[in-house]
Amino acid sequence: MTLPDAPLSPAGADRTFQVDLRGLVDLLSHHLYSSPRVYLRELLQNAVDALTARHGLEPAAPADAFGIRLYADGSVVRVEDDGVGLTEADVHTFLATIGRSSKRTDRIAEQRADFIGQFGIGLLSCFLVADEIHVVSRSARTPDAPAVEWRGRGDGSYTVRTLRASARPRPGTTVTLTPRADAGEWTRPAQVHALARHFGSLLRHPVTFEDGTGGSGSGGAAVNPEPAPWARAHPTPGARSRALAAYGEEVFGFKPLDTIELDLPAVGLKGIACVLPEAVPAGRRHGHRVHVKGMLLSERAEEILPEWAFFVRCVVDAESLRPTASRESLYEDDTLAAVRDALAERLRAWIARAAASDPDLLARFLQAHHLAVKSLAVHDDEILRMLLPWLPFETTDGHTTLDEFARTHRTVLVTSSVEEFRQVAAIASAAGLGVVNGGYTYDRELVHRLPEIRPEVNVADLDPATLTAHLDPVDRETELAAAAYLARARDALAVFDCDVALRTFQPASAPALLVDSREARHERTRSQLAREQEGSLWGDILGALRQEAPRAQLILNQLNPLVRTAVAIDEPELARTSAEALYGQAALLSRRPLRPAESSLINRSFLDLLAHALRKDS
């Protein structure tokens, strides 16, 4: 008889994880929280949530019946609230169990949206500045409940004892910290007061601060003496607008170009967006100040607005946005996405109102933030139709709006790069061509959409052939006289795949024009690589992709005195050197990056011409 294999050991009993509290505190301080200063925010948040629960028990009580009192004298930091308090069972359940939050219990699960914190780890942040947390609490849920004392230490141990009711005559909670010596930066009285104002200036419950000197009176100094400016009554719309602008200047340190009031009742969001008075680099996203139920969550919340809205900075207070566990950023969910879309719509509406009723404000706004509006117009047809004619562009008529430019040019040509525009701008302007620099971000795409707003205007990409067609040919005798020079010039510039032609064009001060597109240069580079690696796999691939690349053209201006002198040169070497110098000067004027061979050519031709001049003088 074969017996089944017996287990090596009996089934083990369920066990619980052991938590190294010191290691956990180190994890919080270095990875979850950005700074030890958040300990005060967590204490304030716990106090606010306790007051919220107390109001749930006593809804008839006045809004200012219960409050929060802070005390710091350099030796202790104390936070006291008139909130719902804790029983002895609550203390064991919630203060001694990491991750257990009273805001997640069944009895108030339906009220979770009313609370800021829901993760049950906030109290641990106090270990960032102190080795012991002392809590005395009395519950408002149980009549005649005794006071309960809880002492938690950084080594993971704690004690609980019941006190006489006289130890805490009224319901609520007092948290006392004895700061460590290395935490003085965050626990000095002035710093505690500053942190309280920083985090709690918009809290809806009264918060006071005392430093033990008695200088603020028996009631302490008010941390949040006034509600948010958008929550106050103002005598006139103008007074309200000035108050919001003054608040924005106080918070952000700049005088807003304008303030946009934000109000999303569906999520309980109110606040303002301050329009920056000066341009900011494209793509730089400023952080926004986000409060959740009055408590400052973050000063760097980028996710509240879309990327294109970098021309504003916002301060908002919301009810329904979810903070992350660190309560220093927002949880990315459908609600946040909807809020972001709704706020974007408010910014679009402000732009529309400025365009319709305040042209001076619109002009100042576009002067500073035209790039932001261009990025928006690319994807927003309404903004495109509204503002495209008023956006500034670089053109052959200077920096002007498309509306002004289209009045004098029914055919608008647009370049594909900045260097192409710089190559042709002077000549195209003299020839009467209307060219827009399409090399900047969004510009080419937007100019091509101009006919959607101005159907009478034609837009086309600038073709080098279009420009050269407007250059006048020289007469036959001049062409024949210059034939030998042109042949030597073509031979000298063959290494750059550059042809040479003689034309007349304005301005006469321009000796030469180099017509060469970026695409053509790339194609020539690819063809050269294919020739160098002929027979290899990579060379075969490049050969399959190879197209007939258009050659660059150096067009010499017969109206220029220097060119007329150059084409008459009989000495072969001097003719070659002058052609190289004219090519180098035209390449420099195009402002495109020079290839090493071109840099070498410019240096060599300059030195050769200098040597020739010195020999001639001697």
KEDREN-608291 format. One line per 3 residues: number of its first residue (from 1); their letters; for each residue y, x, z of C-alpha. Coordinates in Angstrom, 3 decimals, padded with zeros to 6 digits, m for minus. Layout:
<sites>
NUM = a = Y/X/Z | ...
</sites>
This chain:
<sites>
1 = mtl = 000.000/000.000/000.000 | 003.344/001.392/m001.039 | 006.244/000.681/001.256
4 = pda = 009.738/000.306/m000.194 | 012.092/003.152/000.413 | 013.794/002.666/003.743
7 = pls = 017.566/003.121/003.929 | 018.624/006.463/005.289 | 020.834/004.701/007.835
10 = pag = 021.522/001.103/008.800 | 024.403/m000.724/007.148 | 027.640/000.433/008.737
13 = adr = 030.084/m001.887/010.445 | 033.475/m002.601/008.861 | 036.094/m000.058/009.876
16 = tfq = 039.867/000.015/009.664 | 042.034/002.706/008.147 | 043.590/005.170/010.546
19 = vdl = 047.284/005.783/009.900 | 049.022/009.055/010.678 | 052.425/007.636/011.556
22 = rgl = 054.180/011.004/011.352 | 052.796/011.498/007.877 | 053.881/007.994/006.925
25 = vdl = 057.405/008.576/008.220 | 057.566/011.791/006.198 | 056.434/009.821/003.138
28 = lsh = 059.157/007.223/003.710 | 061.879/009.799/004.217 | 061.040/011.851/001.124
31 = hly = 059.785/009.257/m001.354 | 060.599/005.637/m000.430 | 064.098/005.900/000.997
34 = ssp = 066.873/007.935/m000.586 | 068.504/009.010/002.678 | 068.108/008.671/006.480
37 = rvy = 071.226/006.498/006.456 | 069.120/003.519/005.376 | 067.913/003.095/008.972
40 = lre = 071.075/001.115/009.736 | 070.680/m001.034/006.661 | 067.110/m001.877/007.718
43 = llq = 068.255/m002.809/011.220 | 071.040/m004.968/009.799 | 068.613/m006.575/007.369
46 = nav = 066.149/m007.427/010.147 | 069.005/m008.900/012.180 | 070.237/m011.002/009.253
49 = dal = 066.728/m012.334/008.599 | 066.380/m013.193/012.295 | 069.673/m015.105/012.147
52 = tar = 068.512/m016.907/009.020 | 065.359/m018.033/010.848 | 067.463/m019.108/013.856
55 = hgl = 069.638/m021.283/011.629 | 066.435/m022.795/010.270 | 065.550/m023.829/013.824
58 = epa = 069.075/m025.057/014.608 | 070.585/m026.218/011.315 | 073.379/m028.111/013.068
61 = apa = 074.769/m024.910/014.619 | 078.055/m023.604/013.097 | 077.674/m020.776/010.617
64 = daf = 079.463/m018.344/012.953 | 077.653/m019.451/016.112 | 075.279/m016.508/015.902
67 = gir = 076.169/m012.943/015.035 | 075.292/m009.244/015.065 | 076.769/m006.624/017.414
70 = lya = 076.576/m002.870/016.823 | 077.169/m000.173/019.411 | 077.221/003.613/019.046
73 = dgs = 078.689/006.171/021.412 | 076.989/009.350/020.262 | 074.091/009.078/022.690
76 = vvr = 072.582/005.771/021.545 | 072.730/003.407/018.610 | 072.195/m000.248/019.407
79 = ved = 071.894/m003.294/017.145 | 071.847/m006.700/018.817 | 071.458/m010.095/017.155
82 = dgv = 071.333/m013.761/018.201 | 068.401/m014.424/015.907 | 065.088/m016.160/016.307
85 = glt = 063.596/m013.401/018.471 | 059.947/m012.539/019.121 | 057.274/m013.586/021.591
88 = ead = 054.800/m011.111/023.079 | 052.206/m012.196/020.485 | 054.791/m011.677/017.715
91 = vht = 055.516/m008.191/019.003 | 051.850/m007.188/018.833 | 051.457/m008.794/015.415
94 = fla = 054.593/m007.678/013.644 | 056.021/m004.573/015.336 | 052.718/m002.788/015.802
97 = tig = 051.173/m003.514/012.397 | 052.528/m001.575/009.450 | 053.111/m003.779/006.422
100 = rss = 052.971/m007.065/008.388 | 056.197/m009.007/008.033 | 057.167/m012.085/010.002
103 = krt = 058.713/m013.334/006.770 | 055.198/m013.746/005.307 | 053.664/m015.950/007.984
106 = dri = 052.499/m019.425/007.093 | 054.999/m021.162/009.326 | 057.955/m019.895/007.285
109 = aeq = 056.278/m019.049/003.995 | 058.240/m021.768/002.303 | 061.472/m020.052/003.415
112 = rad = 060.673/m016.603/002.010 | 063.476/m016.830/m000.508 | 065.943/m017.018/002.401
115 = fig = 065.049/m013.544/003.688 | 066.018/m010.091/002.461 | 063.013/m008.119/003.697
118 = qfg = 059.402/m009.131/003.097 | 057.401/m005.928/003.372 | 057.102/m005.233/007.118
121 = igl = 058.003/m001.541/006.967 | 061.776/m001.555/007.572 | 061.613/m000.748/011.273
124 = lsc = 059.766/002.485/010.487 | 062.952/003.829/008.881 | 064.359/004.235/012.407
127 = flv = 061.942/007.127/012.903 | 064.038/009.005/010.349 | 066.719/009.484/013.032
130 = ade = 064.932/008.877/016.354 | 061.580/009.641/017.979 | 061.439/006.334/019.856
133 = ihv = 062.393/002.739/019.035 | 063.199/000.474/021.975 | 063.125/m003.277/021.266
136 = vsr = 063.934/m006.066/023.712 | 063.502/m009.580/022.302 | 063.412/m013.177/023.447
139 = sar = 062.112/m015.955/021.241 | 064.160/m019.030/020.397 | 061.014/m020.869/019.262
142 = tpd = 059.514/m021.143/022.735 | 061.574/m022.808/025.514 | 061.905/m020.657/028.623
145 = apa = 060.233/m017.757/026.833 | 060.346/m014.474/028.748 | 061.913/m011.354/027.365
148 = vew = 059.523/m008.820/025.813 | 060.004/m005.068/025.675 | 058.368/m002.925/022.968
151 = rgr = 058.607/000.847/022.802 | 057.267/002.546/019.696 | 056.989/006.297/019.347
154 = gdg = 056.754/008.560/016.318 | 053.263/009.689/017.242 | 051.950/006.181/016.574
157 = syt = 051.693/004.964/020.186 | 053.526/001.996/021.656 | 053.786/m000.011/024.880
160 = vrt = 054.552/m003.678/025.455 | 055.593/m005.392/028.665 | 057.046/m008.724/029.728
163 = lra = 060.446/m008.719/031.446 | 062.308/m011.217/033.539 | 064.379/m013.726/031.615
166 = sar = 067.499/m012.105/033.063 | 066.779/m008.986/031.003 | 067.792/m011.004/027.967
169 = prp = 069.563/m014.256/028.969 | 069.829/m015.589/025.406 | 067.386/m015.600/022.481
172 = gtt = 067.638/m012.730/020.053 | 066.706/m009.081/019.699 | 068.206/m005.748/020.730
175 = vtl = 067.047/m002.523/019.072 | 068.114/000.731/020.743 | 067.674/004.226/019.314
178 = tpr = 068.186/007.557/021.039 | 069.013/009.855/018.113 | 067.396/013.217/017.649
181 = ada = 069.644/016.262/017.664 | 069.180/016.739/013.898 | 070.286/013.157/013.165
184 = gew = 073.849/013.463/014.384 | 075.192/013.225/010.845 | 073.984/009.627/010.638
187 = trp = 074.397/008.417/014.226 | 077.919/009.454/015.223 | 080.071/006.403/016.089
190 = aqv = 082.411/006.813/013.116 | 079.466/007.223/010.751 | 077.631/004.199/012.146
193 = hal = 080.782/002.122/011.690 | 081.223/003.416/008.131 | 077.576/002.697/007.270
196 = arh = 077.862/m000.797/008.708 | 080.891/m001.519/006.519 | 079.192/000.075/003.524
199 = fgs = 076.030/m001.989/003.765 | 077.312/m005.131/005.435 | 080.849/m005.808/004.194
202 = llr = 079.708/m008.981/002.363 | 077.287/m010.346/004.995 | 077.799/m014.030/005.754
205 = hpv = 077.190/m013.632/009.508 | 079.854/m012.089/011.783 | 079.163/m008.407/012.484
208 = tfe = 081.144/m006.401/015.055 | 081.121/m002.749/016.125 | 081.927/m001.006/019.413
211 = dgt = 082.011/002.696/020.185 | 082.232/002.503/023.985 | 085.905/003.475/024.159
214 = ggs = 087.195/m000.084/024.453 | 089.771/000.626/021.755 | 088.667/m002.286/019.592
217 = gsg = 088.923/m004.866/022.333 | 086.138/m006.648/024.156 | 084.897/m008.331/021.013
220 = gaa = 084.580/m005.132/018.996 | 085.937/m004.302/015.534 | 084.951/m006.690/012.757
223 = vnp = 082.720/m005.031/010.173 | 083.082/m007.880/007.667 | 086.357/m009.614/008.588
226 = epa = 086.703/m011.465/005.281 | 084.241/m013.079/002.900 | 083.833/m011.729/m000.624
229 = pwa = 087.012/m012.224/m002.710 | 085.249/m014.649/m005.050 | 084.280/m016.775/m002.032
232 = rah = 087.866/m017.119/m000.787 | 090.399/m019.810/m001.672 | 093.440/m018.590/m003.610
235 = ptp = 096.679/m020.525/m004.179 | 096.805/m019.982/m007.953 | 094.540/m018.673/m010.716
238 = gar = 096.867/m015.695/m011.063 | 096.548/m014.863/m007.376 | 092.771/m015.108/m007.664
241 = sra = 092.748/m012.800/m010.659 | 094.932/m010.245/m008.850 | 092.724/m010.391/m005.746
244 = laa = 089.573/m009.775/m007.799 | 091.224/m006.863/m009.622 | 092.387/m005.345/m006.325
247 = yge = 088.864/m005.618/m004.928 | 087.428/m003.959/m008.028 | 089.938/m001.111/m007.705
250 = evf = 089.049/m000.709/m004.012 | 085.303/m000.601/m004.727 | 085.251/001.523/m007.896
253 = gfk = 088.414/003.611/m007.619 | 090.031/002.615/m010.934 | 092.415/m000.122/m011.994
256 = pld = 090.394/m002.453/m014.241 | 091.605/m003.236/m017.718 | 090.527/m006.773/m016.848
259 = tie = 088.112/m008.488/m014.467 | 085.434/m010.934/m015.551 | 084.269/m013.393/m012.924
262 = ldl = 080.502/m013.823/m012.842 | 078.858/m016.993/m011.570 | 075.203/m017.922/m012.115
265 = pav = 074.456/m020.903/m009.823 | 070.776/m021.023/m010.826 | 070.094/m017.758/m008.995
268 = glk = 072.980/m017.915/m006.541 | 074.769/m014.973/m008.137 | 078.518/m014.415/m007.841
271 = gia = 080.659/m011.378/m008.463 | 082.908/m009.603/m010.906 | 082.646/m007.209/m013.823
274 = cvl = 085.482/m004.672/m014.036 | 086.341/m003.494/m017.538 | 086.817/000.273/m017.559
277 = pea = 090.309/001.308/m018.695 | 089.039/004.368/m020.576 | 086.222/005.113/m022.974
280 = vpa = 082.949/006.480/m021.644 | 080.419/008.580/m023.560 | 077.963/006.521/m025.567
283 = grr = 074.829/005.727/m023.660 | 076.186/006.617/m020.227 | 075.198/003.727/m018.024
286 = hgh = 077.245/003.289/m014.891 | 075.522/002.048/m011.785 | 076.485/m001.369/m010.494
289 = rvh = 076.814/m002.531/m006.881 | 074.235/m005.199/m006.184 | 074.129/m007.130/m002.925
292 = vkg = 071.259/m009.426/m002.035 | 072.307/m012.216/000.337 | 075.336/m010.151/001.300
295 = mll = 073.450/m006.918/002.059 | 074.193/m003.971/m000.221 | 071.032/m003.162/m002.135
298 = ser = 072.153/m000.445/m004.519 | 075.250/001.242/m005.894 | 073.367/002.479/m008.962
301 = aee = 071.592/m000.623/m010.248 | 071.585/m000.041/m014.004 | 069.038/m002.758/m014.742
304 = ilp = 071.376/m005.667/m013.996 | 073.122/m005.380/m017.419 | 071.946/m004.485/m020.943
307 = ewa = 072.450/m000.944/m022.241 | 075.337/m001.869/m024.537 | 077.477/m003.081/m021.613
310 = ffv = 078.526/000.395/m020.518 | 082.205/m000.621/m020.682 | 082.028/m002.513/m017.371
313 = rcv = 081.022/m001.899/m013.777 | 079.834/m004.844/m011.742 | 079.663/m005.840/m008.114
316 = vda = 077.523/m008.917/m007.529 | 075.889/m010.776/m004.680 | 072.721/m012.705/m005.489
319 = esl = 070.315/m014.967/m003.659 | 067.205/m014.929/m005.830 | 066.836/m011.330/m007.019
322 = rpt = 063.867/m009.466/m005.560 | 064.367/m006.007/m004.087 | 061.683/m003.371/m004.278
325 = asr = 059.953/m002.157/m001.130 | 062.636/000.486/m000.561 | 065.321/m002.195/m001.031
328 = esl = 067.306/000.286/m003.106 | 066.673/m001.203/m006.546 | 065.678/m004.475/m008.164
331 = yed = 062.165/m005.589/m008.977 | 061.784/m006.036/m012.732 | 060.551/m009.586/m013.275
334 = dtl = 061.376/m012.681/m015.343 | 064.222/m013.623/m013.002 | 065.945/m010.272/m013.440
337 = aav = 065.478/m010.471/m017.218 | 067.051/m013.938/m017.255 | 069.957/m012.748/m015.099
340 = rda = 070.525/m009.777/m017.416 | 070.646/m012.084/m020.446 | 072.981/m014.526/m018.708
343 = lae = 075.395/m011.788/m017.628 | 075.356/m010.376/m021.173 | 076.381/m013.808/m022.403
346 = rlr = 079.299/m013.832/m019.927 | 080.504/m010.521/m021.365 | 080.249/m011.859/m024.913
349 = awi = 082.233/m014.933/m023.887 | 084.961/m012.719/m022.417 | 085.216/m010.753/m025.663
352 = ara = 085.441/m014.033/m027.583 | 088.235/m015.334/m025.340 | 090.186/m012.088/m025.705
355 = aas = 089.806/m012.234/m029.496 | 090.949/m015.853/m029.608 | 093.805/m015.876/m027.112
358 = dpd = 094.900/m012.385/m026.018 | 095.310/m009.992/m028.969 | 097.082/m007.373/m026.829
361 = lla = 094.170/m007.230/m024.377 | 091.709/m007.132/m027.275 | 093.574/m004.242/m028.903
364 = rfl = 093.566/m002.211/m025.664 | 089.901/m003.020/m025.126 | 088.862/m001.988/m028.642
367 = qah = 090.938/001.171/m028.485 | 088.912/002.287/m025.465 | 085.502/000.715/m026.096
370 = hla = 085.056/000.213/m029.822 | 081.742/002.088/m029.769 | 080.285/m000.333/m027.216
373 = vks = 081.442/m003.286/m029.307 | 079.963/m001.725/m032.451 | 076.592/m001.344/m030.750
376 = lav = 076.768/m005.000/m029.734 | 077.920/m006.191/m033.158 | 074.906/m004.591/m034.838
379 = hdd = 072.623/m007.058/m033.060 | 074.968/m009.983/m032.382 | 076.096/m011.956/m035.424
382 = eil = 078.714/m013.900/m033.481 | 080.436/m010.744/m032.242 | 080.078/m009.261/m035.733
385 = rml = 081.894/m012.172/m037.372 | 084.517/m012.217/m034.655 | 085.386/m008.543/m034.291
388 = lpw = 084.174/m006.524/m037.282 | 087.483/m006.858/m039.183 | 089.337/m005.519/m036.117
391 = lpf = 087.136/m002.527/m035.316 | 088.578/000.923/m036.131 | 086.872/003.225/m038.631
394 = ett = 087.649/006.634/m040.087 | 088.649/006.153/m043.722 | 090.465/007.893/m046.539
397 = dgh = 093.524/005.891/m045.387 | 093.210/007.356/m041.882 | 091.872/005.585/m038.786
400 = ttl = 092.328/001.903/m039.499 | 090.598/m001.448/m039.156 | 088.303/m002.754/m041.859
403 = def = 090.613/m005.749/m042.247 | 093.557/m003.490/m043.175 | 091.375/m001.255/m045.337
406 = art = 089.899/m004.170/m047.292 | 093.372/m005.431/m048.186 | 094.001/m002.350/m050.354
409 = hrt = 090.421/m001.585/m051.452 | 088.289/m004.353/m052.914 | 085.506/m001.810/m053.418
412 = vlv = 084.639/000.052/m050.243 | 082.498/003.182/m050.507 | 080.711/004.456/m047.414
415 = tss = 079.271/007.918/m046.819 | 075.952/008.539/m045.107 | 077.148/011.465/m042.992
418 = vee = 080.275/012.881/m041.421 | 080.039/016.079/m043.474 | 079.805/014.113/m046.724
421 = frq = 082.981/012.258/m045.808 | 084.789/015.485/m044.995 | 083.720/016.972/m048.306
424 = vaa = 085.217/014.189/m050.375 | 087.976/012.604/m048.253 | 090.996/014.438/m049.699
427 = ias = 089.851/014.211/m053.318 | 088.746/010.578/m053.004 | 092.072/009.635/m051.433
430 = aag = 094.000/011.334/m054.236 | 091.815/009.525/m056.784 | 092.559/006.158/m055.168
433 = lgv = 089.014/005.603/m053.916 | 088.495/003.774/m050.625 | 085.872/005.672/m048.619
436 = vng = 084.731/004.976/m045.039 | 083.041/007.579/m042.901 | 079.604/006.067/m042.226
439 = gyt = 078.252/009.107/m040.404 | 079.029/007.873/m036.885 | 076.647/005.719/m034.895
442 = ydr = 076.486/002.126/m036.201 | 079.358/002.605/m038.721 | 077.426/002.660/m041.990
445 = elv = 075.351/m000.377/m041.031 | 078.418/m002.327/m039.951 | 080.483/m001.500/m043.053
448 = hrl = 077.662/m002.772/m045.261 | 077.920/m006.126/m043.464 | 081.621/m006.506/m044.243
451 = pei = 080.970/m008.863/m047.222 | 079.480/m011.358/m044.743 | 083.013/m011.802/m043.374
454 = rpe = 085.037/m010.792/m046.455 | 083.029/m012.054/m049.491 | 085.678/m010.735/m051.888
457 = vnv = 084.925/m007.128/m050.850 | 082.153/m005.022/m052.410 | 080.510/m002.287/m050.331
460 = adl = 078.375/000.521/m051.755 | 077.088/003.883/m050.645 | 079.087/006.784/m052.023
463 = dpa = 077.245/008.405/m054.908 | 078.407/011.913/m055.842 | 078.405/010.735/m059.458
466 = tlt = 080.963/008.072/m058.494 | 083.318/010.721/m057.231 | 082.830/013.186/m060.071
469 = ahl = 083.436/010.383/m062.559 | 086.988/010.168/m061.198 | 087.647/013.853/m061.827
472 = dpv = 089.348/014.545/m065.148 | 087.663/016.960/m067.591 | 089.624/019.938/m068.897
475 = dre = 090.467/020.265/m072.580 | 088.029/022.005/m074.936 | 090.066/025.194/m075.295
478 = tel = 090.274/025.693/m071.514 | 086.545/025.015/m071.165 | 085.701/027.625/m073.815
481 = aaa = 088.046/030.196/m072.280 | 086.362/029.777/m068.907 | 082.785/029.727/m070.258
484 = ayl = 082.021/033.368/m069.446 | 083.308/033.035/m065.888 | 081.404/029.794/m065.328
487 = ara = 078.185/031.450/m066.542 | 078.625/034.359/m064.092 | 079.442/031.889/m061.308
490 = rda = 076.283/029.843/m062.000 | 074.213/032.997/m061.941 | 075.756/034.095/m058.625
493 = lav = 075.130/030.696/m057.001 | 071.685/030.026/m058.463 | 070.152/031.097/m055.159
496 = fdc = 071.753/027.991/m053.624 | 070.593/025.661/m056.443 | 074.258/025.106/m057.219
499 = dva = 075.786/024.288/m060.581 | 079.443/025.083/m061.371 | 081.871/022.909/m063.345
502 = lrt = 085.577/022.997/m064.152 | 087.660/019.832/m063.694 | 091.188/018.763/m062.801
505 = fqp = 091.851/016.680/m059.691 | 094.325/016.094/m056.926 | 095.352/017.516/m054.597
508 = asa = 096.120/020.666/m056.560 | 096.040/022.658/m053.310 | 092.237/022.201/m053.177
511 = pal = 090.659/025.041/m055.226 | 087.112/023.684/m055.199 | 084.929/020.785/m054.130
514 = lvd = 081.320/021.234/m053.063 | 079.324/018.073/m053.792 | 076.024/018.226/m051.954
517 = sre = 074.221/015.588/m049.897 | 072.052/016.184/m046.847 | 069.111/014.484/m048.570
520 = arh = 069.415/016.789/m051.561 | 069.454/019.874/m049.318 | 066.362/018.653/m047.472
523 = ert = 064.549/018.057/m050.743 | 065.428/021.521/m052.024 | 064.224/023.072/m048.757
526 = rsq = 060.934/021.193/m049.051 | 060.501/022.293/m052.669 | 061.113/025.904/m051.677
529 = lar = 058.485/025.692/m048.922 | 056.029/024.204/m051.387 | 056.598/027.095/m053.784
532 = eqe = 056.214/029.669/m051.013 | 052.926/028.122/m049.804 | 051.512/027.223/m053.183
535 = gsl = 047.730/027.030/m053.071 | 047.517/026.231/m049.351 | 046.785/022.806/m047.910
538 = wgd = 050.294/022.529/m046.543 | 051.753/023.576/m049.872 | 049.679/020.941/m051.677
541 = ilg = 050.975/018.272/m049.264 | 054.585/019.327/m049.778 | 054.020/019.482/m053.525
544 = alr = 052.729/015.917/m053.544 | 055.891/014.793/m051.760 | 058.200/016.834/m053.963
547 = qea = 060.795/015.018/m056.012 | 063.271/016.357/m058.512 | 066.075/017.336/m056.144
550 = pra = 069.632/017.004/m057.449 | 071.456/020.308/m057.538 | 074.601/020.932/m055.569
553 = qli = 077.817/021.117/m057.608 | 080.748/023.438/m057.070 | 083.603/021.792/m058.951
556 = lnq = 086.523/024.128/m059.553 | 090.024/022.650/m059.801 | 091.888/023.830/m062.904
559 = lnp = 095.152/022.594/m061.368 | 094.856/025.179/m058.594 | 096.648/028.508/m059.351
562 = lvr = 093.931/030.567/m057.683 | 091.238/028.994/m059.855 | 093.275/029.551/m063.032
565 = tav = 093.514/033.237/m062.103 | 089.816/033.467/m061.217 | 088.485/031.990/m064.468
568 = aid = 090.458/034.605/m066.408 | 088.711/037.542/m064.675 | 086.895/039.824/m067.128
571 = epe = 085.291/042.226/m064.655 | 081.734/040.898/m064.019 | 081.379/041.989/m060.381
574 = lar = 084.807/040.705/m059.424 | 084.095/037.389/m061.164 | 080.836/037.081/m059.269
577 = tsa = 082.519/037.896/m055.939 | 085.331/035.383/m056.515 | 082.820/032.635/m057.340
580 = eal = 080.926/033.395/m054.110 | 084.216/033.291/m052.177 | 085.154/029.916/m053.685
583 = ygq = 081.709/028.552/m052.803 | 082.005/029.852/m049.231 | 085.460/028.337/m048.781
586 = aal = 084.259/024.963/m050.090 | 081.217/025.088/m047.786 | 083.467/025.811/m044.801
589 = lsr = 085.760/022.903/m045.685 | 082.753/020.562/m045.756 | 082.219/021.366/m042.026
592 = rpl = 078.477/021.129/m042.365 | 076.212/023.658/m040.648 | 075.976/026.819/m042.722
595 = rpa = 072.643/028.334/m043.639 | 072.179/032.031/m042.773 | 072.371/032.968/m046.460
598 = ess = 075.688/031.137/m046.784 | 077.152/032.866/m043.732 | 076.079/036.200/m045.164
601 = lin = 077.628/035.317/m048.538 | 080.970/034.411/m046.952 | 081.130/037.686/m045.041
604 = rsf = 080.067/039.754/m048.043 | 082.475/038.132/m050.502 | 085.393/038.535/m048.095
607 = ldl = 084.673/042.234/m047.580 | 084.152/042.804/m051.323 | 087.472/041.130/m052.179
610 = lah = 089.205/043.141/m049.464 | 087.705/046.375/m050.815 | 088.777/045.458/m054.344
613 = alr = 092.332/044.781/m053.197 | 092.487/048.104/m051.333 | 091.195/050.025/m054.359
616 = kds = 093.742/048.333/m056.576 | 096.614/049.195/m054.233 | 095.541/052.813/m054.031
</sites>
